[in-house]
Amino acid sequence: MEELGYQNRRNFIFKILGGFTALLTLSSFSFLNKKKSKTTKITILHTNDMHSHIDPFDANDKNHPNKGGMVRIASLVNEIRKKEEHVILLDAGDVFQGTPYFNIFKGEVEYKLMSAMQYDASTLGNHDFDNGLVGVKNMLPYAKFPFVCSNYDFSDTILKNLTIKYKIIKKGTIKVGIFGIGIKLDGLVTKDLYDETKHLDPYVTANHYAKLLKEKEKCSIIICLSHLGYNYEETEKVSDIKLAKKTKNIDLIIGGHTHTFLEQAVVHKNLIGKEVLINQAGWGALNLGRLDFYFNEKNSQRIDLDASTKYTKNYAKI
């Protein structure tokens, strides 16, 4: 009976994308120099660690009763797209594992819904390997968006040539460069599930692709989709904060893995003292991250913050 119930819900899921309302948090930064009149605005929306939460949390959940759900995020994304011309929707991994939707349908519902939501790109988190490489491969046909995995080398596995190292999205005159950095799977995922996947050094890989996107591809903004985790007490463990500090050319790190709810994006300095934004939207499809960037239309350069511009936190109903 439970399986039948989820089957029926899957069949009707795409008919109800716009039928829910709820309160979600938007982490929003606006980068606008008021002296400039001709600008292009790019709105970055992002999720992470949604863990198969298609529906809201149960009404009896002690922490998030009736909150969240991918369907509700879909409604908010639709509303934002109606208002904004240039929207990019990204995910930082761990789409799978957490509800019976995954147990029964193995990721089909999640990827079909994300495709309907028109995600532009995602990276893979450790839980996305819970059904092994074959589980990933079997679900990829349902995903009408690419998986950007820069430091996972799948060349000796069945995922060879099924992911990409970076992606460039053009919005108006602006080129947005995106690459993905995944966590070391050893210790998190059993060897038989990730097989001969090689984990490449996050710092070396990030510097390589950020430089390529900046210098060769001439991207105006460079985004790293990270499933490393926001921060750790262990000094040697790679995190988003360490990645920001030990690299160059990255403008924004969209994080995942640690289920960190940031009220607003945080700023850290990179190797050469330039600002890097880090944002993460919690978990369970409870939050949707949002960052707004403004660019000069003449030279496609990001407009720097002036003294009168402040970081803001927005809230929206969906």
Phi, psi and omega per residue, in radians:
M1 nan -0.698 3.127
E2 -1.085 -0.747 -3.130
E3 -1.126 -0.691 3.112
L4 -1.084 -0.709 3.138
G5 -1.079 -0.780 3.128
Y6 -1.219 -0.556 3.078
Q7 -1.101 -0.796 3.122
N8 -1.096 -0.690 -3.124
R9 -1.183 -0.634 3.092
R10 -1.118 -0.740 -3.088
N11 -1.088 -0.534 -3.071
F12 -1.803 0.021 -2.965
I13 -1.060 -0.635 -3.060
F14 -1.416 -0.100 3.115
K15 -1.563 -0.164 -3.000
I16 -2.136 0.351 -3.071
L17 -1.012 -0.587 -3.064
G18 -1.748 0.215 -2.953
G19 -1.761 0.282 -3.095
F20 -2.169 2.679 2.983
T21 -2.317 2.483 3.124
A22 -2.921 3.022 3.141
L23 -1.842 2.146 3.051
L24 -2.207 2.754 -3.136
T25 -1.622 2.396 3.038
L26 -1.992 2.087 2.998
S27 -1.499 1.974 -2.966
S28 -2.254 2.289 3.019
F29 -2.095 2.333 3.050
S30 -1.954 2.162 -3.139
F31 -1.879 1.745 -3.052
L32 -2.520 2.108 2.994
N33 -1.569 2.030 -3.003
K34 -1.171 -0.260 -3.132
K35 -1.352 -0.297 -3.123
K36 -1.621 2.328 -3.097
S37 -1.755 -0.623 -3.102
K38 -1.767 1.857 -3.081
T39 -2.371 2.786 2.991
T40 -1.989 2.227 -3.131
K41 -1.745 2.258 3.059
I42 -2.017 2.142 3.130
T43 -1.802 2.061 3.124
I44 -1.751 2.052 3.041
L45 -1.891 2.502 -3.080
H46 -2.682 2.666 3.093
T47 -2.302 2.921 3.032
N48 -2.810 2.649 3.038
D49 0.890 0.828 -3.137
M50 -1.259 -0.405 2.980
H51 0.831 0.859 2.987
S52 1.100 0.360 3.117
H53 -1.467 1.362 3.071
I54 -1.158 -0.833 -3.113
D55 -1.636 2.913 3.007
P56 -1.096 2.826 3.009
F57 -1.069 2.693 -3.120
D58 -1.043 2.626 3.139
A59 -1.070 -0.425 -3.131
N60 -1.632 0.023 3.123
D61 -1.103 2.276 -3.018
K62 -1.285 -0.357 -3.090
N63 -1.833 -0.657 -3.023
H64 -2.371 0.931 -3.084
P65 -1.052 2.199 3.095
N66 1.058 0.368 -3.110
K67 -1.823 2.731 2.970
G68 1.313 -2.842 -3.129
G69 1.923 2.393 -3.123
M70 -1.082 -0.574 3.138
V71 -1.137 -0.665 3.117
R72 -1.222 -0.676 3.061
I73 -1.066 -0.694 3.108
A74 -1.000 -0.712 3.128
S75 -1.103 -0.738 3.141
L76 -1.169 -0.738 3.104
V77 -1.037 -0.744 3.114
N78 -1.048 -0.734 3.140
E79 -1.150 -0.707 3.138
I80 -1.163 -0.695 3.131
R81 -1.118 -0.492 3.098
K82 -1.200 -0.471 -3.055
K83 -1.721 -0.484 -3.046
E84 -1.965 2.441 -3.095
E85 -1.373 -0.714 -3.025
H86 -2.045 1.677 -3.099
V87 -2.052 2.370 3.044
I88 -2.152 2.274 -3.108
L89 -2.011 2.147 -3.016
L90 -2.293 2.755 3.094
D91 -2.364 2.502 -3.066
A92 -1.846 0.411 2.955
G93 1.731 2.983 -3.001
D94 1.051 0.908 2.989
V95 -1.235 -0.607 -3.034
F96 -1.505 2.838 2.907
Q97 1.346 2.062 3.055
G98 2.642 -0.381 3.111
T99 -2.435 2.935 3.096
P100 -1.059 -0.342 3.072
Y101 -0.969 -0.775 3.136
F102 -1.266 -0.727 -3.129
N103 -1.014 -0.656 -3.062
I104 -1.573 -0.802 -2.991
F105 -1.840 -0.040 2.946
K106 1.155 0.237 3.123
G107 2.003 -0.137 -3.128
E108 -1.031 -0.813 -3.092
V109 -1.124 -0.764 -3.119
E110 -1.046 -0.852 -3.086
Y111 -1.235 -0.613 3.081
K112 -1.143 -0.699 3.137
L113 -1.197 -0.745 3.100
M114 -1.096 -0.627 3.083
S115 -1.146 -0.732 3.099
A116 -1.120 -0.532 3.117
M117 -1.387 -0.140 3.110
Q118 1.114 0.854 2.981
Y119 -1.038 2.507 3.114
D120 -1.565 -0.504 3.133
A121 -3.005 2.751 3.033
S122 -2.506 2.869 2.928
T123 -2.053 3.009 -3.112
L124 -1.734 2.334 3.023
G125 -1.736 3.024 -3.082
N126 -1.088 -0.637 -3.128
H127 -1.286 -0.260 3.065
D128 -1.237 -0.169 3.078
F129 -1.721 0.159 -3.021
D130 -1.107 -0.416 3.026
N131 -1.831 0.356 3.091
G132 1.355 3.087 3.112
L133 -1.091 -0.601 3.112
V134 -1.154 -0.588 3.092
G135 -1.151 -0.695 3.077
V136 -1.130 -0.864 -3.087
K137 -1.040 -0.719 -3.114
N138 -1.153 -0.455 -3.107
M139 -1.611 -0.347 -3.067
L140 -0.978 -0.617 3.110
P141 -1.052 -0.368 3.124
Y142 -1.456 -0.193 -3.105
A143 -1.698 1.975 3.122
K144 -1.652 0.665 3.102
F145 -2.598 2.725 -3.077
P146 -1.498 2.719 3.004
F147 -1.845 2.108 -3.062
V148 -1.753 1.875 -3.066
C149 -2.244 1.593 -3.006
S150 -1.403 -0.589 -3.080
N151 -1.929 0.253 2.908
Y152 -1.799 2.087 3.106
D153 -1.690 1.848 -3.118
F154 -1.715 0.251 -2.984
S155 -1.090 -0.424 3.125
D156 -1.843 0.410 -3.100
T157 -2.281 3.076 3.139
I158 -1.278 -0.118 3.081
L159 -1.622 0.132 3.136
K160 -0.952 2.244 3.102
N161 1.186 0.210 -3.138
L162 -1.776 -0.130 3.000
T163 -2.142 2.952 3.136
I164 -2.124 2.791 -3.102
K165 -1.506 -0.552 3.080
Y166 -2.773 2.876 -3.140
K167 -2.455 2.482 3.071
I168 -2.047 2.227 3.107
I169 -2.028 2.251 3.122
K170 -1.836 2.194 3.091
K171 -2.171 1.927 -3.027
G172 1.096 -2.197 3.106
T173 -1.625 0.030 -2.995
I174 -1.713 2.277 3.052
K175 -1.783 2.150 3.139
V176 -1.884 2.096 3.134
G177 -1.732 2.347 -3.072
I178 -2.297 2.303 2.975
F179 -2.373 2.920 -3.042
G180 -2.254 2.402 3.131
I181 -2.150 2.106 -3.107
G182 -1.798 2.771 -3.139
I183 -1.339 2.713 3.073
K184 -1.138 2.181 -3.026
L185 -1.397 -0.452 3.141
D186 -1.049 2.141 -3.101
G187 1.705 -0.370 3.085
L188 -1.830 -0.584 -3.096
V189 -2.264 2.370 3.140
T190 -1.169 2.597 -3.014
K191 -1.001 -0.637 -3.107
D192 -1.136 -0.367 -3.123
L193 -1.459 -0.566 3.127
Y194 -1.863 -0.103 2.951
D195 0.957 -2.175 -3.060
E196 -1.662 0.400 3.057
T197 -1.110 2.261 3.120
K198 -1.784 2.353 3.120
H199 -1.743 1.988 -3.109
L200 -1.566 2.667 -3.079
D201 -0.934 2.133 -3.087
P202 -1.074 -0.726 -3.091
Y203 -1.190 -0.814 3.140
V204 -1.092 -0.794 -3.120
T205 -1.127 -0.779 -3.130
A206 -1.091 -0.775 3.121
N207 -1.092 -0.684 -3.128
H208 -1.091 -0.905 -3.059
Y209 -1.323 -0.560 3.069
A210 -1.130 -0.726 3.102
K211 -1.147 -0.758 3.120
L212 -1.030 -0.802 -3.112
L213 -1.200 -0.573 -3.128
K214 -1.356 -0.883 -2.967
E215 -1.572 -0.727 -3.109
K216 -1.507 -0.839 -3.073
E217 -1.518 -0.175 3.070
K218 1.007 0.754 3.112
C219 -1.306 2.500 -3.141
S220 -1.426 -0.461 3.101
I221 -2.511 2.434 -3.090
I222 -2.125 2.195 -3.061
I223 -2.041 2.317 3.017
C224 -1.848 2.094 2.966
L225 -1.492 1.967 -3.002
S226 -2.018 2.329 2.952
H227 -2.052 0.778 -3.141
L228 -1.594 -0.557 -2.991
G229 1.881 2.557 -3.021
Y230 -1.188 -0.911 -3.099
N231 -2.828 2.667 3.136
Y232 -2.410 2.674 3.062
E233 -1.251 -0.560 3.114
E234 -1.125 2.233 -3.014
T235 -1.211 -0.479 -3.044
E236 -1.631 -0.273 -3.063
K237 -1.256 2.272 -3.098
V238 -1.207 2.372 3.141
S239 -2.464 3.031 3.087
D240 -1.080 -0.712 -3.136
I241 -1.120 -0.769 3.106
K242 -1.138 -0.681 3.122
L243 -1.074 -0.731 3.115
A244 -1.069 -0.753 -3.047
K245 -1.296 -0.439 -3.027
K246 -1.858 0.249 -3.129
T247 -2.317 3.032 3.067
K248 -2.275 2.772 2.979
N249 1.366 -0.092 3.074
I250 -1.483 2.294 3.097
D251 -1.677 -0.627 -3.049
L252 -2.500 2.292 3.002
I253 -1.922 2.036 3.043
I254 -1.708 1.970 -2.934
G255 -1.784 2.995 3.087
G256 -2.778 -2.981 3.031
H257 1.531 -0.811 -3.073
T258 -1.568 0.026 3.105
H259 0.989 0.704 -3.059
T260 -1.490 2.158 3.057
F261 -1.593 1.859 3.068
L262 -1.721 2.221 3.122
E263 -1.157 -0.542 3.038
Q264 -2.714 2.815 -3.123
A265 -1.087 2.649 3.130
V266 -1.950 2.789 -3.079
V267 -2.065 2.306 2.999
H268 -2.293 2.739 3.134
K269 -1.595 2.468 3.128
N270 -1.545 -2.926 -3.070
L271 -1.002 -0.540 -3.082
I272 -1.937 0.329 3.022
G273 1.476 0.149 3.103
K274 -1.567 2.673 -3.055
E275 -1.324 2.397 3.025
V276 -2.153 2.260 3.079
L277 -1.558 2.460 3.043
I278 -2.213 2.280 3.106
N279 -2.414 2.605 3.073
Q280 -2.614 2.505 -2.973
A281 -1.978 0.651 3.024
G282 1.300 -2.161 -3.140
W283 -2.898 3.053 2.992
G284 1.176 0.361 -3.092
A285 0.983 0.638 3.108
L286 -1.535 -0.575 -3.081
N287 -2.203 2.693 2.977
L288 -2.135 2.141 3.097
G289 -1.406 2.536 3.088
R290 -2.477 2.312 3.034
L291 -2.365 2.302 3.127
D292 -1.903 2.187 3.107
F293 -2.030 2.518 3.114
Y294 -2.078 2.441 -3.082
F295 -2.258 2.560 3.052
N296 -1.224 2.196 -3.074
E297 -1.198 -0.456 -3.089
K298 -1.266 -0.764 -3.069
N299 -2.083 0.081 3.102
S300 1.056 0.361 3.117
Q301 -1.577 2.523 3.105
R302 -1.163 2.398 3.135
I303 -1.447 2.201 -3.088
D304 -1.259 2.760 3.059
L305 -1.193 2.442 2.976
D306 -1.845 3.091 -3.007
A307 -1.118 -0.420 -3.066
S308 -1.563 -0.097 -3.102
T309 -1.667 2.272 -3.118
K310 -2.118 2.644 3.033
Y311 -1.195 2.415 -3.112
T312 -2.220 2.772 3.085
K313 -2.091 2.188 -3.121
N314 -1.985 2.713 3.064
Y315 -2.225 2.587 3.137
A316 -2.543 2.614 3.087
K317 -1.631 2.486 3.035
I318 -2.320 nan nan
